[in-house]
């Protein structure tokens, strides 16, 4: 134990030590938990990059085209390697290692609190991969490195790495980059405040100059990445898709307006209750009956949230439930409360540090309130904003009493063990047997479909077959989606999705499936009833489902007009 302690004391301030520690965390988490995607969006983007729709493509829609080009090249060379998930995991490891490196180079015990917080957050990164969270990890790291470099007068290479991390955060998810930037600016405010004093020193002015230099370079790189991405979607096909996808995002994230409340308006749009059932389940890919003009009219029916006292109280109540009742948020709540307590009782604070903390808290509150008003409470968004608040608050802490801080940390570590146990309960591998069984069964079905290139298989968007059972370490086959198409979702009308349909002479999946021996519907008869009813109402009143075969737990049907 003495030798181990001596080794840690000698090496804990080195970046390699922090890197090895995070690699160890990554290995441990993957020993005890299955690595999964947090949302289906990452499955879609991996499919685009790896060529599941025919060939690798750089247009990842929500991730900048620059990493898209990198992934496209990698998949073109080694197709079955899961480069997309590797990219996110490597970014996360580098991000957490850099933050640990910064805090391990501090002399106060706050470093151990940050270690505990990173253990909590890295669980999310290493077992529930998600690009929005990855964007937050990169962005927070960028600001942490910049603050450390300027405050501690480090070499410019650290400043450069901070700028590159900010660029990476923007390219992964612009919205989360700006949200975390608003929160993390609180950690840079002390540099600005010190330059506003009458008795400011030249050293403070030099720090401010370096801060402005970092800001200028970051904005220049972010602007270049933005313009590059904009140019990649300049063709007519991609412009139309982007326009179409704006409505899909609005209707999918905020939900379709209630049919019961707006029945007359829907009837004026020739949308029946059965049509609504399909459209609201995101089975909306009917270019003949649901174009962008009609989608705009549906969107306009959505009741807009207004900023009033009732809405504000509801936001606070939902926030209380999320932070204190939801298991997934327990470690983050403990970590956030911990750094706040250490700041109040164990830190040398003054007007500048308190002003910076208030700014950080206000920015965090505004970010969460904005996402609530625009969409709804989302775990990935909340985790990202809270992580930014935890690290920024920790940067503001200047320990005044080591004994008090150590006492807090012992208490916090005990609470954290309980918090981790509550959060991770039910997610260990030995509790996930049903999940792995379902996943393997669905992959067997996918392999059967993949072999039958003579036919196009169409399923409902809610079908878990293809979108819920691809894990980050699965090597998705090239062309895995070249003969499968959902009836909707946000990839609808993307050029590569259209090409999949047109290869089988399908231009409207509801209309062109009838009497087409090249096209099958896959699912179960009960879930396909609304689809059949829709076809009968609009395209073929005598259409019926004809069972062809069964693959695993799914039936495969031809749609035949019996007249």
ZALODREN-994745 format. One record per residue (C-alpha): x, y, z. Coordinates in steps of 0.05 Angstrom, whole numbers, plus 32768, in hexadecimal, padded with zeros to 4 digits. Layout:
BEGIN
{atom {X Y Z}}
...
END
This chain:
BEGIN
{atom {8000 8000 8000}}
{atom {803A 802F 8010}}
{atom {8058 8023 7FCB}}
{atom {8014 802F 7FA9}}
{atom {800A 806F 7FD0}}
{atom {8050 8087 7FBE}}
{atom {8044 8076 7F74}}
{atom {8003 809E 7F74}}
{atom {8023 80DA 7F97}}
{atom {805B 80DA 7F63}}
{atom {8030 80D4 7F25}}
{atom {7FEA 80EE 7F33}}
{atom {7FFA 8132 7F15}}
{atom {800D 8114 7ED2}}
{atom {7FDA 8110 7E99}}
{atom {7FEC 80C8 7E8D}}
{atom {7FD6 80B6 7ED3}}
{atom {7F91 80D5 7EC8}}
{atom {7F8C 80B3 7E84}}
{atom {7F9C 806E 7EA1}}
{atom {7F6A 807A 7ED9}}
{atom {7F33 8088 7EA7}}
{atom {7F45 804D 7E7C}}
{atom {7F40 8023 7EBA}}
{atom {7EFB 8041 7EC9}}
{atom {7EE6 8031 7E82}}
{atom {7EFC 7FE9 7E88}}
{atom {7EDA 7FDF 7ECC}}
{atom {7E98 7FFC 7EB5}}
{atom {7E99 7FD0 7E77}}
{atom {7EA8 7F92 7EA2}}
{atom {7E6A 7F9D 7ECD}}
{atom {7E3A 7FC0 7E9D}}
{atom {7E25 7FB9 7E54}}
{atom {7E38 7FF5 7E2A}}
{atom {7DFA 8010 7E07}}
{atom {7DE4 804D 7DE1}}
{atom {7DBD 807E 7E0C}}
{atom {7D90 8092 7DD1}}
{atom {7D80 8076 7D8C}}
{atom {7D9D 80B5 7D6A}}
{atom {7DE3 8099 7D73}}
{atom {7DCF 8058 7D51}}
{atom {7DB5 8080 7D15}}
{atom {7DF5 80A9 7D0F}}
{atom {7E21 806C 7D15}}
{atom {7DF8 804B 7CDD}}
{atom {7E02 8089 7CB1}}
{atom {7E4D 808B 7CBE}}
{atom {7E5A 8040 7CB5}}
{atom {7E33 8038 7C74}}
{atom {7DF7 8011 7C8E}}
{atom {7DCC 8034 7C5A}}
{atom {7DFB 8021 7C21}}
{atom {7E3D 8047 7C29}}
{atom {7E5F 806F 7C60}}
{atom {7E46 80B7 7C63}}
{atom {7E60 80F5 7C87}}
{atom {7E1B 8115 7C90}}
{atom {7E0E 8102 7CD9}}
{atom {7DD6 8137 7CDF}}
{atom {7DE1 814A 7D28}}
{atom {7E2D 8142 7D2A}}
{atom {7E58 8170 7D01}}
{atom {7E6F 8158 7CBD}}
{atom {7EB9 815C 7CCF}}
{atom {7EB8 8121 7CFF}}
{atom {7E89 8102 7CCC}}
{atom {7EC0 8104 7C97}}
{atom {7EF0 80E5 7CC9}}
{atom {7EC0 80AC 7CD9}}
{atom {7EAF 80A2 7C90}}
{atom {7EF9 8098 7C81}}
{atom {7F03 8068 7CBA}}
{atom {7EC6 803E 7CA8}}
{atom {7EDC 803C 7C5F}}
{atom {7F1E 801C 7C76}}
{atom {7F06 7FEF 7CB0}}
{atom {7EBB 7FEA 7CA8}}
{atom {7EA9 7FBB 7CE1}}
{atom {7ECD 7FE2 7D17}}
{atom {7E9C 800C 7D42}}
{atom {7EC1 804D 7D35}}
{atom {7E86 8079 7D49}}
{atom {7E82 805F 7D90}}
{atom {7ECE 805C 7D95}}
{atom {7ED1 80A6 7D84}}
{atom {7EA0 80B8 7DBB}}
{atom {7EC2 808C 7DEF}}
{atom {7F08 80A6 7DDE}}
{atom {7EED 80ED 7DE2}}
{atom {7ECF 80DE 7E27}}
{atom {7F0F 80BD 7E41}}
{atom {7F39 80F8 7E2A}}
{atom {7F07 812A 7E47}}
{atom {7F03 810B 7E8C}}
{atom {7F4F 80FF 7E8D}}
{atom {7F5C 8148 7E7E}}
{atom {7F2C 8161 7EB4}}
{atom {7F4B 8131 7EE6}}
{atom {7F91 8149 7ED2}}
{atom {7F7D 8191 7EE0}}
{atom {7F61 8182 7F25}}
{atom {7F98 8151 7F38}}
{atom {7FC8 818A 7F2E}}
{atom {7FA6 81B1 7F65}}
{atom {7FBF 81AB 7FAC}}
{atom {7F7C 81AA 7FCF}}
{atom {7F51 816B 7FDB}}
{atom {7F1C 8182 7FA9}}
{atom {7F3F 8154 7F77}}
{atom {7F20 8118 7F9A}}
{atom {7EDA 8135 7F95}}
{atom {7EE4 8140 7F4B}}
{atom {7EFD 80F8 7F45}}
{atom {7EBB 80E0 7F64}}
{atom {7E93 810D 7F36}}
{atom {7EB7 80F2 7EF9}}
{atom {7EAA 80AA 7F0F}}
{atom {7E60 80BC 7F0F}}
{atom {7E61 80DF 7ECC}}
{atom {7E8F 80AC 7EAA}}
{atom {7E5C 8075 7EB8}}
{atom {7E2E 809C 7E88}}
{atom {7E66 80A3 7E55}}
{atom {7E80 805C 7E56}}
{atom {7E3F 8035 7E5C}}
{atom {7E0B 8063 7E3D}}
{atom {7E2D 8083 7E01}}
{atom {7E0A 80C1 7DE7}}
{atom {7E24 80FA 7DBB}}
{atom {7E02 8133 7DE1}}
{atom {7E25 811E 7E21}}
{atom {7E67 8116 7DFC}}
{atom {7E60 815D 7DE2}}
{atom {7E58 8175 7E2A}}
{atom {7E95 814E 7E42}}
{atom {7EC0 816C 7E0B}}
{atom {7EA6 81B3 7E17}}
{atom {7EAF 81B1 7E62}}
{atom {7EF6 8196 7E59}}
{atom {7F07 81CE 7E28}}
{atom {7EF3 8205 7E5A}}
{atom {7F15 81E0 7E94}}
{atom {7F58 81DC 7E6E}}
{atom {7F53 8225 7E58}}
{atom {7F45 823D 7E9F}}
{atom {7F7E 8211 7EBB}}
{atom {7FAF 8229 7E86}}
{atom {7FA1 8273 7E91}}
{atom {7F9B 8271 7EDD}}
{atom {7FD9 8246 7EE8}}
{atom {8001 8267 7EAF}}
{atom {800B 8225 7E8B}}
{atom {8029 821B 7E46}}
{atom {7FFF 822C 7E0A}}
{atom {7FF9 81E3 7DF5}}
{atom {7FC6 81D9 7E2C}}
{atom {7FA0 8216 7E12}}
{atom {7FA2 81F8 7DCD}}
{atom {7F85 81B6 7DE6}}
{atom {7F4E 81DD 7E0A}}
{atom {7F3B 81FF 7DC9}}
{atom {7F3B 81BD 7DA4}}
{atom {7F0E 819E 7DD9}}
{atom {7EDD 81D8 7DD0}}
{atom {7EDE 81CD 7D85}}
{atom {7ED0 8183 7D91}}
{atom {7E95 8194 7DBE}}
{atom {7E77 81C1 7D89}}
{atom {7E7F 818E 7D52}}
{atom {7E5E 8157 7D7D}}
{atom {7E20 8180 7D8E}}
{atom {7E1C 81CC 7D84}}
{atom {7DE1 81D6 7DB2}}
{atom {7E02 81B4 7DED}}
{atom {7E43 81D9 7DDE}}
{atom {7E21 821C 7DE7}}
{atom {7DFA 8204 7E25}}
{atom {7E39 81EB 7E48}}
{atom {7E5F 8229 7E32}}
{atom {7E2D 8255 7E56}}
{atom {7E37 822D 7E96}}
{atom {7E83 8226 7E91}}
{atom {7E8E 8271 7E85}}
{atom {7E84 8278 7ED0}}
{atom {7EC8 8257 7EDA}}
{atom {7EE9 828D 7EAF}}
{atom {7EC7 82C9 7ECE}}
{atom {7EFB 82D2 7F06}}
{atom {7F30 82E1 7ED1}}
{atom {7F03 8317 7EB4}}
{atom {7EEF 8334 7EF8}}
{atom {7F37 833C 7F0E}}
{atom {7F46 8367 7ED1}}
{atom {7F0C 8396 7EE3}}
{atom {7F2D 83A9 7F25}}
{atom {7F4D 83ED 7F2A}}
{atom {7F8D 83CF 7F46}}
{atom {7F92 8399 7F11}}
{atom {7FD8 837D 7F03}}
{atom {7FF9 8371 7EC0}}
{atom {7FF5 8326 7ECE}}
{atom {7FA9 832B 7ED0}}
{atom {7FA8 8350 7E8D}}
{atom {7FD4 831A 7E6E}}
{atom {7FA4 82E5 7E86}}
{atom {7F6A 830B 7E67}}
{atom {7F90 8311 7E25}}
{atom {7F9B 82C5 7E24}}
{atom {7F51 82BB 7E33}}
{atom {7F3D 82E7 7DF9}}
{atom {7F6F 82C4 7DCC}}
{atom {7F51 8280 7DDF}}
{atom {7F0B 829B 7DD3}}
{atom {7F1D 82B8 7D8F}}
{atom {7F3E 8277 7D78}}
{atom {7F04 824D 7D91}}
{atom {7ED1 8279 7D6E}}
{atom {7EF9 8277 7D2D}}
{atom {7EFD 822B 7D2E}}
{atom {7EB4 8223 7D42}}
{atom {7EA0 8252 7D0A}}
{atom {7EC9 822B 7CD8}}
{atom {7EAA 81E9 7CEE}}
{atom {7E64 8208 7CEA}}
{atom {7E6F 8222 7CA2}}
{atom {7E8E 81DF 7C8D}}
{atom {7E50 81BB 7CA7}}
{atom {7E22 81ED 7C86}}
{atom {7E44 81E2 7C42}}
{atom {7E3D 8197 7C48}}
{atom {7DF1 819E 7C49}}
{atom {7DEC 81D1 7C11}}
{atom {7DCE 81A2 7BDC}}
{atom {7D84 81A5 7BCD}}
{atom {7D79 815E 7BE9}}
{atom {7D9A 816F 7C2C}}
{atom {7D79 81B3 7C31}}
{atom {7D35 8192 7C29}}
{atom {7D47 815D 7C5D}}
{atom {7D5E 8192 7C8E}}
{atom {7D1C 81B8 7C85}}
{atom {7CF4 8179 7C8D}}
{atom {7D1C 8163 7CCA}}
{atom {7D0D 81A4 7CEE}}
{atom {7CC4 8190 7CF1}}
{atom {7CD5 8149 7D05}}
{atom {7CFF 8162 7D3E}}
{atom {7CC9 8190 7D57}}
{atom {7C92 815B 7D53}}
{atom {7CBD 8123 7D6E}}
{atom {7CDD 8149 7DA8}}
{atom {7C9E 816F 7DBE}}
{atom {7C6B 813B 7DA7}}
{atom {7C31 8142 7D77}}
{atom {7BF8 816E 7D8F}}
{atom {7BBF 8146 7DAC}}
{atom {7B8D 812B 7D7A}}
{atom {7B56 812F 7DAE}}
{atom {7B62 8179 7DBA}}
{atom {7B6C 818C 7D71}}
{atom {7B3E 815B 7D4D}}
{atom {7B1D 8190 7D22}}
{atom {7B60 81AC 7D0B}}
{atom {7B79 8166 7CFB}}
{atom {7B3A 8156 7CD3}}
{atom {7B45 8195 7CAA}}
{atom {7B89 817A 7C99}}
{atom {7B69 8136 7C86}}
{atom {7B8C 8113 7CC0}}
{atom {7B62 80DD 7CE1}}
{atom {7B6D 80C0 7D26}}
{atom {7B90 8084 7D07}}
{atom {7BBD 80B2 7CDE}}
{atom {7BCE 80D7 7D1E}}
{atom {7BE0 8096 7D42}}
{atom {7C15 8088 7D0C}}
{atom {7C2F 80CF 7D04}}
{atom {7C35 80DA 7D4F}}
{atom {7C5C 8099 7D55}}
{atom {7C8C 80B7 7D21}}
{atom {7C74 808A 7CE8}}
{atom {7C6E 80C9 7CBF}}
{atom {7C90 80B8 7C7E}}
{atom {7C57 80C4 7C4D}}
{atom {7C70 80F9 7C1C}}
{atom {7C2D 80FC 7BF9}}
{atom {7C01 810A 7C36}}
{atom {7C31 8128 7C69}}
{atom {7C5D 815D 7C49}}
{atom {7C81 8196 7C6C}}
{atom {7C47 81C6 7C62}}
{atom {7C18 8198 7C88}}
{atom {7C4D 818A 7CBD}}
{atom {7C54 81D4 7CC9}}
{atom {7C09 81DA 7CD5}}
{atom {7C0D 81A0 7D07}}
{atom {7C48 81C1 7D2A}}
{atom {7C20 8202 7D30}}
{atom {7BEC 81DC 7D58}}
{atom {7C1E 81CE 7D8F}}
{atom {7C0D 81F5 7DCE}}
{atom {7C48 8222 7DDD}}
{atom {7C62 8223 7E23}}
{atom {7C5F 8268 7E42}}
{atom {7C8D 8281 7E79}}
{atom {7C5C 8289 7EB2}}
{atom {7C5D 8278 7EFC}}
{atom {7C39 8236 7EF3}}
{atom {7C6A 821F 7EBE}}
{atom {7CA4 8234 7EE9}}
{atom {7C8A 820E 7F26}}
{atom {7C7F 81D0 7EFB}}
{atom {7CC7 81D6 7EE3}}
{atom {7CE0 81D9 7F2B}}
{atom {7CB6 819E 7F40}}
{atom {7CCE 8174 7F06}}
{atom {7D15 8189 7F14}}
{atom {7D0F 8174 7F5D}}
{atom {7CF5 8130 7F47}}
{atom {7D2C 8127 7F14}}
{atom {7D66 813A 7F42}}
{atom {7D4E 8117 7F81}}
{atom {7D22 80DD 7F6A}}
{atom {7D3E 80C3 7F28}}
{atom {7D73 808F 7F32}}
{atom {7D9C 80A4 7EF6}}
{atom {7DA7 80EA 7F13}}
{atom {7DB9 80D5 7F5B}}
{atom {7E06 80D7 7F53}}
{atom {7E03 811A 7F2F}}
{atom {7DD6 8138 7F64}}
{atom {7E06 8121 7F9A}}
{atom {7E43 813C 7F74}}
{atom {7E21 8180 7F67}}
{atom {7E0B 8189 7FAF}}
{atom {7E50 8174 7FC6}}
{atom {7E77 81A8 7F9F}}
{atom {7E46 81DD 7FB5}}
{atom {7E4F 81CA 7FFE}}
{atom {7E9B 81CA 7FF7}}
{atom {7E98 820E 7FD6}}
{atom {7E6E 822C 800E}}
{atom {7E90 820D 804B}}
{atom {7ED6 81FA 8034}}
{atom {7EE9 822F 8000}}
{atom {7F0A 8273 8003}}
{atom {7ED3 829A 7FE1}}
{atom {7ECA 82E3 7FD2}}
{atom {7E9C 830F 7FA8}}
{atom {7EBD 82F9 7F67}}
{atom {7EB5 82AE 7F76}}
{atom {7E6E 82B6 7F8E}}
{atom {7E5C 82DF 7F50}}
{atom {7E7A 82A9 7F24}}
{atom {7E54 8272 7F4A}}
{atom {7E12 8299 7F44}}
{atom {7E1F 82A1 7EF9}}
{atom {7E2D 8257 7EF2}}
{atom {7DEE 8245 7F18}}
{atom {7DC3 8275 7EF0}}
{atom {7DDF 825D 7EAE}}
{atom {7DD2 8214 7EC2}}
{atom {7D8B 8225 7ED7}}
{atom {7D7E 824A 7E95}}
{atom {7D99 8210 7E6C}}
{atom {7D6D 81DD 7E90}}
{atom {7D30 820B 7E8D}}
{atom {7D3B 8218 7E43}}
{atom {7D3D 81CE 7E32}}
{atom {7CFF 81C3 7E5D}}
{atom {7CD9 81FA 7E39}}
{atom {7CF0 81E6 7DF4}}
{atom {7CED 819A 7DFC}}
{atom {7CE8 8176 7E3F}}
{atom {7D15 815E 7E77}}
{atom {7D4A 8132 7E56}}
{atom {7D7C 8108 7E7E}}
{atom {7DB5 8114 7E4D}}
{atom {7DAB 8160 7E4E}}
{atom {7DA5 8163 7E9A}}
{atom {7DE3 8138 7EA4}}
{atom {7E0B 8164 7E74}}
{atom {7DF7 81A6 7E95}}
{atom {7E01 818B 7EDC}}
{atom {7E47 8171 7EC9}}
{atom {7E59 81B6 7EAF}}
{atom {7E40 81D5 7EF0}}
{atom {7E66 81A3 7F1C}}
{atom {7EAA 81AF 7EF9}}
{atom {7EA1 81FB 7EF5}}
{atom {7E8E 8200 7F3F}}
{atom {7ECB 81D5 7F51}}
{atom {7EF8 8204 7F29}}
{atom {7EE0 823E 7F56}}
{atom {7EF1 8219 7F97}}
{atom {7F30 8230 7FBB}}
{atom {7F35 8204 7FFA}}
{atom {7F3E 822B 803B}}
{atom {7F3B 81F2 806C}}
{atom {7F56 81AF 8055}}
{atom {7F38 818A 8091}}
{atom {7EF2 81A3 8082}}
{atom {7EF9 8191 8038}}
{atom {7F13 814B 8049}}
{atom {7EDA 8140 8079}}
{atom {7EA8 8153 8043}}
{atom {7ECA 8125 8011}}
{atom {7EC6 80E9 8040}}
{atom {7E7C 80F6 804B}}
{atom {7E70 8101 8001}}
{atom {7E95 80C2 7FEC}}
{atom {7E68 8099 801C}}
{atom {7E2A 80B9 7FFF}}
{atom {7E45 80AE 7FB8}}
{atom {7E4C 8063 7FC3}}
{atom {7E02 8061 7FD6}}
{atom {7DF1 808E 7F9B}}
{atom {7E17 8063 7F69}}
{atom {7DF6 8025 7F84}}
{atom {7DB1 8045 7F7B}}
{atom {7DC2 805D 7F35}}
{atom {7DE1 801D 7F1B}}
{atom {7DB1 7FEC 7F3B}}
{atom {7D91 7FC2 7F05}}
{atom {7DC5 7FD4 7ED0}}
{atom {7DFA 7FA0 7EE1}}
{atom {7E06 7F6A 7EAE}}
{atom {7DE8 7F34 7EDA}}
{atom {7DA7 7F5C 7EDD}}
{atom {7DA4 7F66 7E91}}
{atom {7D98 7F20 7E77}}
{atom {7D55 7F31 7E58}}
{atom {7D73 7F6C 7E34}}
{atom {7DAC 7F43 7E17}}
{atom {7D7B 7F0B 7E02}}
{atom {7D4E 7F3C 7DDE}}
{atom {7D89 7F5E 7DBE}}
{atom {7DA6 7F1D 7DA3}}
{atom {7D61 7F07 7D89}}
{atom {7D58 7F48 7D64}}
{atom {7D9D 7F45 7D47}}
{atom {7D8E 7EFF 7D2C}}
{atom {7D51 7F1D 7D09}}
{atom {7D7B 7F56 7CED}}
{atom {7DAD 7F24 7CD1}}
{atom {7D74 7EFE 7CAE}}
{atom {7D59 7F3E 7C8F}}
{atom {7D9F 7F53 7C7B}}
{atom {7DA8 7F13 7C52}}
{atom {7D68 7F1F 7C2A}}
{atom {7D7E 7F57 7BFB}}
{atom {7D46 7F46 7BCB}}
{atom {7D13 7F66 7BF8}}
{atom {7D09 7FA8 7C1C}}
{atom {7CF0 7FA1 7C63}}
{atom {7CC7 7FDA 7C81}}
{atom {7CB6 7FDF 7CCB}}
{atom {7C95 8010 7CF9}}
{atom {7CC3 8044 7D19}}
{atom {7CB4 8028 7D5E}}
{atom {7CCD 7FE3 7D4A}}
{atom {7D08 7FD4 7D79}}
{atom {7D27 7FA5 7D46}}
{atom {7D5B 7FD2 7D29}}
{atom {7D63 800F 7D55}}
{atom {7D65 7FF7 7D9D}}
{atom {7D92 7FBB 7D98}}
{atom {7DD1 7FD6 7D77}}
{atom {7E05 7FE1 7DAE}}
{atom {7E43 800E 7DA8}}
{atom {7E73 7FD3 7D9E}}
{atom {7E4A 7FB2 7D67}}
{atom {7E69 7FB6 7D23}}
{atom {7E2E 7FC9 7CF7}}
{atom {7E32 7FA8 7CB3}}
{atom {7E38 7FD3 7C75}}
{atom {7DF4 7FD3 7C54}}
{atom {7DD1 7FBC 7C94}}
{atom {7D98 7FEE 7C86}}
{atom {7D9C 7FE9 7C3A}}
{atom {7D5D 7FBE 7C39}}
{atom {7D3A 7FD6 7C77}}
{atom {7D14 8017 7C81}}
{atom {7CE9 8032 7CBA}}
{atom {7CA8 8056 7CAC}}
{atom {7CC4 8096 7CCA}}
{atom {7CF3 80B7 7CFD}}
{atom {7D26 80EE 7CF2}}
{atom {7D4D 80CB 7CBA}}
{atom {7D0F 80CF 7C8E}}
{atom {7D1E 80F4 7C4C}}
{atom {7D6A 80F3 7C57}}
{atom {7D89 80E4 7C12}}
{atom {7DA5 80A1 7C28}}
{atom {7D60 808C 7C45}}
{atom {7D3D 80A0 7C04}}
{atom {7D70 8077 7BDD}}
{atom {7D61 8039 7C05}}
{atom {7D17 803E 7BF3}}
{atom {7D22 8051 7BAB}}
{atom {7D4F 8014 7BA0}}
{atom {7D0F 7FEC 7BA7}}
{atom {7CE4 801E 7B80}}
{atom {7CC3 8037 7BC0}}
{atom {7CB4 8081 7BC3}}
{atom {7C7D 807F 7BF6}}
{atom {7C84 8045 7C27}}
{atom {7C39 8045 7C36}}
{atom {7C22 8045 7BEE}}
{atom {7C58 801E 7BCA}}
{atom {7C57 7FE3 7BF9}}
{atom {7C14 7FCC 7BDC}}
{atom {7C19 7F91 7BAB}}
{atom {7C65 7F99 7BAB}}
{atom {7C85 7F54 7BB2}}
{atom {7CC9 7F75 7BBF}}
{atom {7CB0 7F98 7BFE}}
{atom {7C9D 7F7A 7C41}}
{atom {7C80 7F96 7C81}}
{atom {7CA1 7F7B 7CC0}}
{atom {7C85 7F7B 7D06}}
{atom {7C49 7F59 7D25}}
{atom {7C02 7F5B 7D0A}}
{atom {7BE7 7F83 7D45}}
{atom {7C1A 7FBB 7D41}}
{atom {7C11 7FBE 7CF5}}
{atom {7BC6 7FC8 7CF9}}
{atom {7BCA 8015 7CF8}}
{atom {7BF9 8010 7CBC}}
{atom {7BC8 7FE3 7C96}}
{atom {7B8E 8010 7CA9}}
{atom {7BB5 804D 7C8F}}
{atom {7BC3 802A 7C4D}}
{atom {7B7A 8016 7C47}}
{atom {7B62 805D 7C56}}
{atom {7B90 8080 7C25}}
{atom {7BAC 8052 7BF0}}
{atom {7B8B 800D 7BEB}}
{atom {7B4A 8000 7C0E}}
{atom {7B4E 7FB5 7C02}}
{atom {7B95 7FAD 7C1B}}
{atom {7BA4 7F71 7C49}}
{atom {7BE1 7F55 7C6B}}
{atom {7BFA 7F12 7C51}}
{atom {7C29 7EEC 7C7F}}
{atom {7C68 7ED6 7C5A}}
{atom {7C94 7EBB 7C92}}
{atom {7CAA 7EC6 7CD9}}
{atom {7CF0 7EDC 7CED}}
{atom {7CFC 7ED5 7D38}}
{atom {7CC3 7EF9 7D5C}}
{atom {7CB0 7F23 7D1F}}
{atom {7C81 7F13 7CE6}}
{atom {7C8E 7F27 7C9E}}
{atom {7C52 7F3C 7C73}}
{atom {7C42 7F4E 7C2C}}
{atom {7C0D 7F83 7C22}}
{atom {7BDC 7F6A 7BED}}
{atom {7BA0 7F8D 7BCE}}
{atom {7B6C 7F55 7BCE}}
{atom {7B3F 7F76 7B9A}}
END
